Amino acid sequence: MQTAVLSHVAQLNAWSDGTKPWSFLGYEESVKKAMQFRIEILPYLYTAFAQYHYQGTPVYSGHVPRRWGESETDQYLLGDDILVAPIFAGTKSRMVRLPAGNWYDYETGETCGVIVRLLR
């Protein structure tokens, strides 16, 4: 669900087999929270895609580790200001390499340290 809401089309391919994420007991709130996050960042996404259209600035920058010289190969930038670091099934937390600058937890507004949980 988290991956879907951060993609450019936010599409879930679960309609025909009945495995919609919100149909599993205990996950309704997590799915709702992820979908609300998508709605909250729509103006940001609109701006990022407008910058891509008019200036050629990539919306998704998948070469974050090479640019920063670090080893995390699955984190990427969404626009200029959202760092995405997927948390895969069975994982509760992960290491995230933050580039130089001020980074904040989206939910709390607090300054982030080295370990960040996105879309808890």
C-alpha positions in Angstrom: 0.0 0.0 0.0 2.8 2.4 0.9 4.5 1.7 -2.4 1.3 2.4 -4.3 0.5 5.7 -2.7 4.0 7.0 -3.5 3.9 5.9 -7.1 2.9 8.3 -9.8 -0.5 6.6 -10.5 -1.2 5.2 -7.0 -2.7 2.1 -8.5 -3.5 -1.1 -6.7 -3.8 -4.3 -8.8 -5.9 -6.3 -6.4 -9.4 -5.8 -7.7 -10.1 -9.2 -9.4 -8.8 -11.6 -6.7 -10.4 -10.1 -3.6 -7.2 -9.3 -1.8 -7.8 -5.6 -1.3 -5.4 -4.4 1.5 -8.3 -2.9 3.5 -10.2 -6.2 3.6 -7.7 -7.8 6.1 -8.6 -7.4 9.7 -6.2 -5.1 11.6 -4.9 -3.3 8.5 -7.9 -0.9 7.9 -6.3 2.0 9.8 -2.9 1.6 8.2 -4.4 1.6 4.7 -6.6 4.6 5.5 -3.6 6.4 6.9 -1.5 5.7 3.7 -4.3 6.8 1.5 -4.8 10.0 3.5 -1.0 10.7 3.2 -1.4 10.5 -0.6 -4.2 13.1 -0.5 -2.1 15.3 1.7 0.9 15.3 -0.7 -1.1 15.9 -3.9 -0.2 19.6 -4.1 3.5 18.6 -3.6 3.2 16.0 -6.4 1.5 18.5 -8.7 4.4 20.9 -8.2 7.0 18.1 -8.7 5.3 17.1 -12.0 5.0 20.7 -13.1 8.8 21.2 -12.5 9.4 18.0 -14.5 7.2 19.3 -17.4 8.7 22.8 -17.5 12.2 22.4 -16.2 13.0 18.7 -16.8 13.6 18.1 -13.1 13.0 14.4 -12.3 10.0 13.6 -10.0 11.7 10.4 -8.8 15.5 10.3 -8.3 16.5 6.7 -8.0 20.2 7.3 -7.8 20.3 8.7 -4.3 23.0 6.4 -2.9 25.4 7.1 -5.7 24.9 10.8 -5.4 25.5 10.6 -1.6 28.2 7.9 -1.8 26.2 5.5 0.4 25.1 1.9 0.1 21.3 2.0 0.5 20.1 1.2 -3.0 16.3 1.1 -2.4 15.7 4.6 -1.1 14.9 7.5 -3.4 13.8 11.1 -3.5 10.3 12.0 -4.5 10.6 15.5 -5.8 13.2 17.6 -3.9 12.0 17.1 -0.3 10.5 13.7 0.3 12.9 10.8 1.0 11.3 7.4 0.4 12.8 4.4 2.1 10.5 1.3 1.6 9.9 -1.0 4.6 9.4 -4.5 3.2 7.1 -7.2 4.6 8.2 -8.5 8.0 10.4 -5.5 8.7 9.5 -3.0 11.5 12.3 -0.5 10.9 15.3 0.2 8.7 18.4 2.3 8.3 18.0 5.4 6.2 20.8 7.6 4.9 19.8 11.2 5.2 21.6 13.7 3.0 23.0 16.9 4.4 20.4 19.3 5.5 17.4 19.4 7.8 15.1 16.5 7.6 11.8 16.1 9.5 9.4 13.4 10.4 6.3 14.0 8.3 3.9 13.0 11.1 5.5 14.7 14.1 7.5 17.6 12.5 10.4 16.6 14.7 14.0 16.5 13.4 14.9 13.1 12.1 17.9 11.1 13.3 19.4 8.2 11.4 16.5 5.8 11.8 13.2 7.0 10.3 9.9 5.1 10.0 7.8 6.4 7.1 4.0 5.9 7.0 3.8 4.0 10.3 
